[in-house]
Amino acid sequence: MPEAQRIAWFTPLRPVASGISQYNEELLAILGQHWPIDVFVDDYQPEPFHPFGKLRIFPARRFKRLDARDPYDLVVYQFGNSPAHLYMYEIAVRRPGLLVLHDTMLHHLMLASLSRRGGAKRYRSMMGEHYGSEGLAVADRVLQGRIPEALFNYPLSEELIERSKYLIVHSEYARAQVLAIRGETGVSVVPMGIRLPPVIDRDDARRALDLPPDLFVVASVTQINPHKRIDVVLRSLQRLRRRRAAMLLIAGNASPNVPLARWIGLYGLTNAVETLGYVDDLTARLVAAAADTVVNLRYPTAGETSASLLRLMAAGRPVLVSGTGSFQELPDGVVAKVPLDVLEEATIEAFLETFASQNDLARQLGENARAFVEREHSLNAMVAGYTRVIRDILGLDLPVPPEVDASEALDLPRMYEPRAVDPTVESAARAMIELGLAGNDVLTHDVAESLAELGVFPAKMKHE
């Protein structure tokens, strides 16, 4: 790639704890060995993630001056439905480029903009512009602290989609949503790529987590918000336990809008559910490895392709997903799809009973899931997709980064002690989960504090 060609790249990086941080660290560690890329982050010092190669990292406030002095040939914006991406929004509108849309719904990102001067006025204006009087009515309820469940019907991603020159999405479902807004040009599907985790033996994982070796264990490894359908899972577990011993292991914070403890007591599952709260990456891997089945349900969907789901599939365990959105594109032989109808609860129960009684079938589904991730969602497949799109945009014969060995070793201790979590960080995260903004430990406290100071939301928010 000629040195005259320059790429600017906007993305959060660690210590911002989001899936998109990890996604970009792995991607940039490969691309940055071969292409000169300037990465722009919000106003914090990112943690080093690899030898930087040709990468340079700057605070976003320096972008305007650098771009004016020597304009970038392409600007890439990595957007998700999180306040971690708020810092790049106005730049993306003013200086459009390649938009990588991880969520087609960005409403919760725009809620974070209310903490800025004039944010409430602009939020209301955008809702009216894109959704008319109905949007204005929803905006007014939000500004009164009443959060409608129907926010997913108002994605607020239209402005970015319309202004961007090119787009990358990770599923045909997301592509169809984008095409409905901007037409047929400049939208490419690039597979979500992950580093394939090593397989952890089930019995080793159970010893590390001090779990019974023979009990049927269902796991949920995700933040628990009103859209993750954990109440349906609990009712299904209650029905399953009429016939066999089973437990649910939950790794992830629960939103204050999810009365998890009340549900557990109501369904008589006090001794059958263990909640770990927020866990680090190693603990999450151990929980998935220790499980006989993993549930990863969600409805409604923000149009995402879930990297966390791919990692669960790569653990080699049967995974239950909701039959909606991009999850419908997964082959039937690699996940168990649960319909969103009156049979949802009974279907979950039936799948759990099947996996509990037919070990060979469960093992085969888990093996199929891991093989699918290795084949279709490798880092090499993602790098090849980015290379193709950027080569086409710049009209250059860019060097193709060589394939990488994405395997990694894991030294699993015999007795594992979960890493202590800063209670301040956990408290801030729980508060932001209520708005669907979890996963950004650096910014959540500042955004929540700003919202409270503005009086935009009362201390106790209400969901309609």
Order of alpha helices (4+ residues) and beta strands (2+ residues): beta-alpha-beta-beta-alpha-beta-alpha-beta-alpha-alpha-beta-alpha-beta-alpha-beta-alpha-beta-alpha-beta-alpha-beta-alpha-beta-alpha-beta-beta-alpha-alpha-alpha-alpha-alpha-beta
